[in-house]
Amino acid sequence: MAPTKRTSAVAEPAAMCCTAVSSEAFDQRDAAELAKGYAALADPVRLQLLSMITNSGSSGVCVCDLVEPSGRSQPTVSHHLKVLRDAGLVISEKRGTWAWYFVVAERLQGLRNALA
């Protein structure tokens, strides 16, 4: 999957998530979409990476700055970032030879709201 280009300071999710679990309108599509996001968050390394990206604010963070603090190799970090990107939790922007990552705040909020 090619990196998603960042077009504004606030990243737009690919698709807005879902009806609340407690809603009568909650369906199989909503369940699948939520499960994809929650599955991506079910790994401690990905949670740590997402926290670092979130704390970087609107300026984002270079993948090169995630390797040492995570204690993982660059290929491992890249793998975990791909899972987060595929789940719609982060987007990336290529700058020279490095990719910069930004959180998709609306997607995180959607996952929070679904359990409300």
N, C-alpha and C positions, 0 to 999 in steps of 0.2 A: 504494500500500500504506500503510495507516495505521500510525503509529508503534506499536511494541510497548511495552506498559507494563512497567516494571521492578517486580517484586514482591518481590525480596529483594536483599541485598547481593551475592549471587553469582547472576549471570544464568544461567538455564537455556536450553540450546539447543533449537531447535524439534525437532530430531531428532538423536540421537547419531550421530556419524559413526563411521565405517565400519570395515570389516575391513581389516587390514593388507594392503598391496599384495602382500606375499610369501605371503599365506595362500591356501590352495586354495579357501577360501570367498569370496574376492574376486570380485565379480560386476559386471555392467554398471551396476546401481543404485549400488553403492559407487563405481565409477569416475565416474559422472555427478555424484554428490554431492561427491566430492573435487575434481573438475575445477572445479566452481562456486566452491569456496573458493579454490583455487589461482589461478583466473582473476582473482578479485577482488584477490588479492595481487600480481598481475603488473604493477601500475601503481605507479610511484614515488610519486605523490601519495597514493595510497591507503595504501601502506606507511607513509609519513610520518604520515598522519592516524591510522592504527591505532596507531603507536608513541606518539603524543601521548595518545591515549585510554587506552592500556594504562598509561602512566606516570601518569595521573591517579588510578589506584587505584579504590577502591570509591566514591569521591565523584563519579566521572564528570567530564565536561567539557562546557561549553556550546559549541554550535556557534559562537557569537560569539567564543570564545577560540581557535578553530582557524583563523580567516581570516587574520589577520596573520602568524602563524608559518609558515603554509603558503605564503604569497605568492600566494594565489589569491583570486579574488572569492568572495563569499558564495554566489552561485548555483553556481559550480564546486565549492566545498567541499560544498555540499548534494548535488550530483549524486554525488560520490564517496562520500559517507556513505550515500547510498541504495544504491549498489552493495554496499558493505560490509554494510549491513543486510540486503539481499536474499540475500546469501551466508551470513547467520547469524553473522557475525563480530562484530557490534555490535548493541545494542538502543538504543532511544531512549525518552525520557520527556519529555513536554511540561510545561514550567514557565512559565506566563505566555505570552509571545510567543516564547520560545526553546525549542529542543530540547536536551536533555542526552543525551550518549552514554556508553555503558558497554560495555566489551569483554565478549564471551562467552568466558570463559577455557576452558571445556570444548570449545568448537568449535575454538579454536586448538590445544589439546592433541590433539584428534582428528586434525587435519591433520598435526601432528608425528608422532603415533604411527603413522599409516598408512604412513609411509615407513620405519619402524623394522624 
